[in-house]
Every structure is written in structure tokens, then in C-alpha cells.
Amino acid sequence: MNKERSKRQRLHSFLLNVSAFALVFLLLGTIVLQLFNQSAYRQTDISLEQAVKDTRLIQAEISASQSNLEVLPPDSAMPKIPGTNRFNTQLILWSEDGEILNKQTLGGRFSQLASLSLDTSHLDSITSFSVVDQSLSEEEETLLFRSITAKAPTNDAGVGYIQVLANTNQIKNAMNNFQTILILSMIFFWILSIGISYLLSSLNMRPILASWKKQQEFVENASHELRTPLTIIQNSLERLFTKPNHTIIEESESIAQALAETRRLTGLTADLLTIARSDSNQLLLTKETIELAPFIDDLVKPFKEIAELDQKHFVVENFAKTTACFDQKKIHQVLVILLDNALKYT
């Protein structure tokens, strides 16, 4: 098989395997990220939906906002620690005019939520938003929230709307870390798959190379097999032209020899099925008991004539007096190739 063609075939198989692994990893990563994103906020959303419907919680917040609690100064809030979550779930009472009514209960948190405004365009729906917290430091920190806003069940103390907030900074950080780990893992295993793809392409090419090698050997063997009988037939016919006055009986031996080689050519063409059988690594042998002496005599007889035409000395000493069990056609092919090369290179 042509080495350049073999390299192209192996490269093609290698690229197919690498692309397949890349596609599998990409689909797997996309599906995992989608499922993780959907499940990450599920518990938070359930808590928000339950809180906005909890009338006792709402009533307790309204009662607390009506008490005489002083608004806590901003510096009384918890110390700001980067990367920590100072919010959990917070309930905000809004008036019909969009004013926060429970500023006292919010305490130090009100300074972080001061920029928040009432949005009634998505009532009873979970929404996401962010606010910038710069209350205790020159460094800005973006606070992420999931929120649900609903109409107040009662209009006590002028409360028009109820909004429940849940800070999601920790969830977002966990998602970012998970995404980074997942991407790095996918890249690592994809690089590992390159080596696996190279190994698979080599393994996949082995039966193909073996099949092509067998076909090439068959073509080489067939060329020897075809050349010998064709030469014998040609010599027999040319001999007939040199003796135009002889009868058929006188030249029956040459004619019979040509016919025998013609029949052998017919059998050889049938052996072309060997190519298909060799593709499946099947070597079919038809063994039978053969008398060695007549088998050798019939085999070497045409080569004697070829040697005489080429003015070469061909000696056969056949002392075989026994039988052997073998595939006559296969052994005949092997010996023909051997004798043909011997005459050709002598």
C-alpha cells in the first residue's frame, strides 16, 4: 500500500476520532452546565415563593415596622468581609407610591438597598437583579439577588406590595468555580483523548493495511500464475505454425498442453475470489491426497519447454514414490512462482 495514502487515511481517522471526542465533551459540558444552572437557584426560588405567601411572616414584618425602632446608622452594620454573604432572605414592604416602609427593621442593610426601586411589571414572578454596594469601603461590590414581588394581601399600615429578596452571591461564586473546574477538566480529558484517538486510528488501520497487503500479494502471485500458462500457450501455437503440414494427431500433445493451460487459466480467474476472502482473513484450503510423482512431472513439463526456448538447461530428478495430503492448487501456485522466478533470474 502507498505510504502517503496510508498516512492520509490514518490522519483522516485520527481527525474523526478527535472531532467525535470534542463533540461529546462539548455536549456533555453544555448539558451539565444547563442542569446545574437550573438546579442551583431551585431551592432559593422555592423559598421565595413560600415566603411571599407566608401571611404570618408578612404580618410580623408589618408589626415590627410600626414599632418605635430607630434607624440604625450605616456604621452599625456588620463589618464588610470580601467574598462573604451578609444577606440571606429579606422582606421589604412597599407603599403604593414605591416607598420602603420597613426601613427600621432593615437597619444597616437599608444603606445597601437604598438604590432599590419598586418594579411592578413582573408581579408574582422570580426575577434577578444586582445592586452596587459601596457603603463601607471605596471598593465596589456587586450584590446579586433573586426576588419576587406580590400584591400585599392586606392594606395594613399602607403596605401595597411585598417583595422578598435572597442574596445569590454565594450561589454565583459556586457556579463560577464549578464552571471553571468543568472547563479545565474537559480540556484535560480532550487532550488525553488526542492520544487515545491516535491509538485508535492506528488500531483501526491495522486490518485495512493487512487487507491491502494481501491484495497486493495476490496481484503479484497472479502475475506469475498468468505469465507462465500464457507463455506455454503462445509457444504451443507458434510451434503449430512452424509445422503447417502436420496433422492434428501429430501435434495433439502441443494442443493438449495448450488446452490444459487454458483450463488452468480458467481456474485461476475463479481464484480471484481469494481477494474477497482475504479481506475477512479467511484462507480456505481444499486438502486431498496427491501422488507426488505425476504431480511434479505435470508441473515442471511446461518449464522444460520454456527453458529450451530460452536456451537454458533445466534438469528434473523426480524420485518421489509416495503420496501427500495438501491443497493441490495452492501448492501448484507456490511452485509455479518459484520456478518462474528461477527461470527469469537465471
Phi, psi and omega per residue, in radians:
M1 nan 2.465 3.128
N2 -1.061 2.251 -3.095
K3 -1.128 -0.670 3.136
E4 -1.111 -0.716 3.106
R5 -1.152 -0.661 3.106
S6 -1.115 -0.712 3.115
K7 -1.124 -0.734 3.130
R8 -1.108 -0.733 3.135
Q9 -1.123 -0.722 3.137
R10 -1.178 -0.700 3.105
L11 -1.107 -0.709 3.116
H12 -1.077 -0.787 3.113
S13 -1.133 -0.684 3.123
F14 -1.099 -0.804 -3.135
L15 -1.143 -0.637 3.099
L16 -1.105 -0.764 -3.140
N17 -1.141 -0.760 3.131
V18 -1.095 -0.761 3.129
S19 -1.111 -0.683 3.131
A20 -1.124 -0.780 3.103
F21 -1.092 -0.742 -3.141
A22 -1.079 -0.736 3.130
L23 -1.130 -0.732 3.129
V24 -1.106 -0.802 3.136
F25 -1.127 -0.675 3.138
L26 -1.128 -0.805 3.122
L27 -1.126 -0.731 3.133
L28 -1.082 -0.814 3.135
G29 -1.093 -0.728 3.133
T30 -1.106 -0.779 -3.134
I31 -1.129 -0.764 -3.127
V32 -1.107 -0.754 3.133
L33 -1.122 -0.723 3.125
Q34 -1.094 -0.797 3.134
L35 -1.133 -0.683 3.135
F36 -1.170 -0.715 3.119
N37 -1.109 -0.680 -3.135
Q38 -1.223 -0.679 -3.084
S39 -1.439 -0.368 -3.066
A40 -1.116 -0.684 -3.095
Y41 -1.689 0.024 -3.033
R42 -1.097 -0.839 -3.115
Q43 -1.159 -0.659 3.096
T44 -1.095 -0.775 3.141
D45 -1.119 -0.683 3.109
I46 -1.101 -0.720 3.126
S47 -1.116 -0.699 3.120
L48 -1.121 -0.784 -3.127
E49 -1.123 -0.631 3.110
Q50 -1.250 -0.680 -3.101
A51 -1.178 -0.693 -3.093
V52 -1.218 -0.297 3.108
K53 -1.765 -0.025 -3.105
D54 -1.460 1.711 -3.080
T55 -1.153 -0.576 3.131
R56 -1.157 -0.713 3.100
L57 -1.120 -0.743 -3.141
I58 -1.121 -0.766 -3.129
Q59 -1.135 -0.654 3.107
A60 -1.134 -0.667 3.120
E61 -1.188 -0.685 3.112
I62 -1.130 -0.739 3.136
S63 -1.118 -0.706 3.128
A64 -1.147 -0.645 -3.128
S65 -1.229 -0.413 -3.139
Q66 -1.506 -0.170 3.111
S67 -1.307 2.947 -3.058
N68 -1.605 0.933 3.077
L69 -1.496 2.413 3.109
E70 -1.422 2.635 3.093
V71 -1.248 2.220 -3.136
L72 -1.264 2.421 3.082
P73 -1.185 2.723 -3.107
P74 -1.013 -0.602 -3.079
D75 -1.327 -0.029 3.092
S76 -1.559 -0.055 -3.138
A77 -1.230 2.958 3.139
M78 -1.120 2.547 3.105
P79 -1.021 2.461 -3.103
K80 -1.440 2.087 3.110
I81 -2.004 2.050 -3.096
P82 -0.993 2.381 3.064
G83 1.473 -0.017 3.115
T84 -1.778 2.827 -3.104
N85 -1.870 1.975 -3.130
R86 -1.649 -0.023 3.125
F87 -2.013 2.568 2.950
N88 -2.094 -1.692 3.050
T89 -2.118 2.268 -3.077
Q90 -2.264 2.380 3.124
L91 -1.827 2.294 -3.137
I92 -2.068 2.321 3.094
L93 -1.762 2.176 -3.124
W94 -1.965 2.506 2.985
S95 -1.477 2.991 3.098
E96 -1.084 -0.445 -3.112
D97 -1.535 0.008 3.110
G98 1.500 0.495 3.125
E99 -1.847 2.413 3.101
I100 -1.316 2.168 -3.057
L101 -1.663 -0.373 -3.088
N102 -1.866 0.851 3.122
K103 -1.105 -0.597 -3.105
Q104 -1.115 -0.771 -3.104
T105 -1.274 -0.414 3.086
L106 -1.227 -0.536 3.107
G107 1.033 -2.300 -3.114
G108 -1.141 -0.301 3.140
R109 -1.259 -0.380 -3.085
F110 -1.074 -0.564 -3.140
S111 -1.132 -0.537 3.093
Q112 -1.383 -0.420 -3.095
L113 -1.835 0.194 -3.069
A114 -1.109 -0.528 -3.123
S115 -1.438 -0.027 -3.104
L116 -1.292 2.441 3.127
S117 -2.216 2.727 -3.105
L118 -1.327 2.274 3.093
D119 -2.163 1.949 -3.110
T120 -1.801 0.225 -3.113
S121 -1.419 -0.247 -3.126
H122 -2.276 0.997 -3.141
L123 -1.170 2.490 3.098
D124 1.060 0.422 3.111
S125 -2.227 2.534 3.096
I126 -1.353 2.229 3.107
T127 -2.252 2.859 3.094
S128 -2.116 2.496 3.064
F129 -2.714 3.002 -3.140
S130 -2.424 2.647 3.045
V131 -2.296 2.674 -3.137
V132 -1.715 2.145 -3.117
D133 -1.791 2.010 3.095
Q134 -2.331 0.584 -3.005
S135 -1.356 -0.616 -3.024
L136 -2.029 0.014 -3.068
S137 -2.711 2.737 3.073
E138 -1.246 -0.368 3.110
E139 -1.386 2.294 3.134
E140 -1.464 2.466 3.057
E141 -2.228 2.231 3.125
T142 -1.515 2.132 3.107
L143 -1.738 2.221 -3.108
L144 -1.794 2.434 -3.095
F145 -2.377 2.621 2.849
R146 -1.897 2.443 -2.995
S147 -2.512 2.668 3.002
I148 -2.433 2.329 -3.124
T149 -2.079 2.368 -3.130
A150 -2.457 2.762 3.067
K151 -1.187 2.370 -3.133
A152 -1.098 2.364 3.140
P153 -1.123 -0.522 3.083
T154 -2.320 2.838 -3.128
N155 -1.795 0.574 3.131
D156 -1.136 2.405 3.082
A157 0.992 0.460 3.084
G158 1.306 0.279 -3.139
V159 -1.335 2.119 3.134
G160 -1.777 -0.628 -3.076
Y161 -2.409 2.637 3.076
I162 -2.037 2.246 3.081
Q163 -2.182 2.269 3.109
V164 -1.964 2.239 -3.122
L165 -1.973 2.597 3.013
A166 -2.430 2.143 3.128
N167 -1.273 2.362 -3.060
T168 -2.125 0.367 3.125
N169 -1.065 -0.722 -3.140
Q170 -1.145 -0.702 3.118
I171 -1.119 -0.753 -3.139
K172 -1.109 -0.732 3.109
N173 -1.104 -0.714 3.107
A174 -1.116 -0.686 3.112
M175 -1.135 -0.726 3.125
N176 -1.121 -0.736 3.108
N177 -1.117 -0.751 3.127
F178 -1.112 -0.720 3.135
Q179 -1.114 -0.724 3.122
T180 -1.102 -0.797 3.133
I181 -1.102 -0.716 -3.130
L182 -1.125 -0.768 -3.131
I183 -1.128 -0.772 3.122
L184 -1.104 -0.685 3.114
S185 -1.135 -0.729 3.127
M186 -1.110 -0.725 3.124
I187 -1.112 -0.752 -3.139
F188 -1.070 -0.860 -3.097
F189 -1.246 -0.476 3.059
W190 -1.194 -0.714 3.060
I191 -1.085 -0.709 3.082
L192 -1.102 -0.616 -3.140
S193 -1.189 -0.397 3.086
I194 -1.087 -0.793 3.085
G195 -1.117 -0.703 3.108
I196 -1.126 -0.680 3.133
S197 -1.122 -0.685 3.111
Y198 -1.114 -0.728 3.118
L199 -1.137 -0.747 3.141
L200 -1.129 -0.697 3.130
S201 -1.116 -0.648 3.095
S202 -1.167 -0.752 3.131
L203 -1.152 -0.660 -3.141
N204 -1.201 -0.496 -3.105
M205 -1.387 -0.344 -3.074
R206 -1.032 -0.906 3.125
P207 -1.129 -0.549 3.116
I208 -1.176 -0.795 3.124
L209 -1.119 -0.687 3.118
A210 -1.114 -0.694 3.135
S211 -1.148 -0.801 3.128
W212 -1.113 -0.626 3.119
K213 -1.125 -0.728 3.119
K214 -1.136 -0.670 3.105
Q215 -1.127 -0.712 3.121
Q216 -1.123 -0.728 3.100
E217 -1.099 -0.669 3.125
F218 -1.113 -0.745 3.141
V219 -1.093 -0.735 3.124
E220 -1.120 -0.764 3.128
N221 -1.145 -0.684 -3.132
A222 -1.132 -0.602 3.126
S223 -1.101 -0.684 3.072
H224 -1.164 -0.776 -3.104
E225 -1.106 -0.653 -3.108
L226 -1.325 -0.652 -3.049
R227 -1.153 -0.717 -3.088
T228 -1.119 -0.942 3.138
P229 -1.130 -0.596 3.106
L230 -1.125 -0.683 3.099
T231 -1.122 -0.735 3.137
I232 -1.119 -0.782 3.128
I233 -1.084 -0.738 3.131
Q234 -1.103 -0.773 3.133
N235 -1.115 -0.681 3.140
S236 -1.136 -0.736 3.139
L237 -1.205 -0.685 3.112
E238 -1.142 -0.611 3.104
R239 -1.124 -0.631 3.106
L240 -1.107 -0.647 3.118
F241 -1.190 -0.482 3.141
T242 -1.339 -0.240 -3.133
K243 -2.269 1.213 -3.051
P244 -1.210 -0.359 -3.087
N245 -1.562 -0.107 -3.133
H246 -1.331 2.633 3.100
T247 -1.474 2.970 3.133
I248 -1.094 -0.654 -3.135
I249 -1.113 -0.687 -3.125
E250 -1.156 -0.539 -3.124
E251 -1.890 0.355 -3.096
S252 -1.079 -0.573 -3.124
E253 -1.121 -0.782 3.120
S254 -1.135 -0.710 3.136
I255 -1.137 -0.757 3.137
A256 -1.093 -0.673 3.130
Q257 -1.140 -0.732 3.105
A258 -1.109 -0.721 3.113
L259 -1.124 -0.677 3.126
A260 -1.094 -0.734 3.113
E261 -1.201 -0.562 3.080
T262 -1.120 -0.750 3.095
R263 -1.116 -0.632 3.116
R264 -1.174 -0.623 3.059
L265 -1.113 -0.677 3.098
T266 -1.081 -0.744 3.099
G267 -1.157 -0.578 3.136
L268 -1.163 -0.687 3.105
T269 -1.116 -0.588 3.080
A270 -1.163 -0.489 -3.138
D271 -1.280 -0.058 3.075
L272 -1.089 -0.312 3.063
L273 -1.121 -0.246 3.106
T274 -1.039 -0.540 3.127
I275 -1.064 -0.846 3.141
A276 -1.129 -0.672 -3.131
R277 -1.234 -0.610 3.141
S278 -1.203 -0.431 3.085
D279 -1.080 -0.550 3.127
S280 -1.750 0.303 3.107
N281 1.032 0.588 3.114
Q282 -1.838 2.130 3.069
L283 -2.037 1.790 -3.050
L284 -1.565 2.187 3.129
L285 -1.995 2.350 3.065
T286 -1.952 1.669 -3.068
K287 -1.519 2.485 3.082
E288 -2.670 2.788 3.141
T289 -1.421 2.166 -3.031
I290 -2.162 2.400 2.971
E291 -1.302 2.130 -3.027
L292 -1.231 -0.699 -3.053
A293 -1.053 -0.979 3.122
P294 -1.141 -0.556 3.120
F295 -1.092 -0.771 -3.140
I296 -1.208 -0.708 3.139
D297 -1.063 -0.813 3.131
D298 -1.140 -0.573 -3.104
L299 -1.228 -0.768 -3.013
V300 -1.518 -0.240 -3.069
K301 -1.001 -0.838 3.122
P302 -1.088 -0.575 -3.105
F303 -1.260 -0.465 3.048
K304 -1.076 -0.783 -3.126
E305 -1.162 -0.696 3.110
I306 -1.109 -0.702 3.126
A307 -1.126 -0.685 3.112
E308 -1.116 -0.728 3.124
L309 -1.128 -0.578 3.123
D310 -1.553 0.101 3.139
Q311 1.012 0.817 3.094
K312 -2.066 2.638 -3.098
H313 -1.632 2.023 -3.088
F314 -2.054 2.021 -3.078
V315 -2.028 2.291 3.104
V316 -2.142 2.194 3.061
E317 -2.046 1.670 -3.062
N318 -1.781 1.792 3.132
F319 -1.921 0.248 -3.097
A320 -1.205 2.239 3.122
K321 -2.298 0.491 -3.090
T322 -2.332 -3.136 3.108
T323 -2.026 2.821 3.111
A324 -2.541 2.683 -3.134
C325 -1.860 1.969 3.138
F326 -2.788 3.008 3.075
D327 -1.436 1.928 -3.025
Q328 -1.072 -0.750 -3.099
K329 -1.152 -0.755 -3.091
K330 -1.172 -0.764 3.115
I331 -1.142 -0.664 3.099
H332 -1.046 -0.746 3.127
Q333 -1.099 -0.753 -3.120
V334 -1.104 -0.803 -3.113
L335 -1.203 -0.622 3.091
V336 -1.088 -0.764 3.107
I337 -1.081 -0.736 -3.141
L338 -1.101 -0.855 -3.123
L339 -1.196 -0.648 3.133
D340 -1.098 -0.764 3.094
N341 -1.165 -0.620 3.124
A342 -1.096 -0.772 3.115
L343 -1.223 -0.634 -3.073
K344 -1.191 -0.690 -3.035
Y345 -1.837 0.299 3.091
T346 -1.776 nan nan
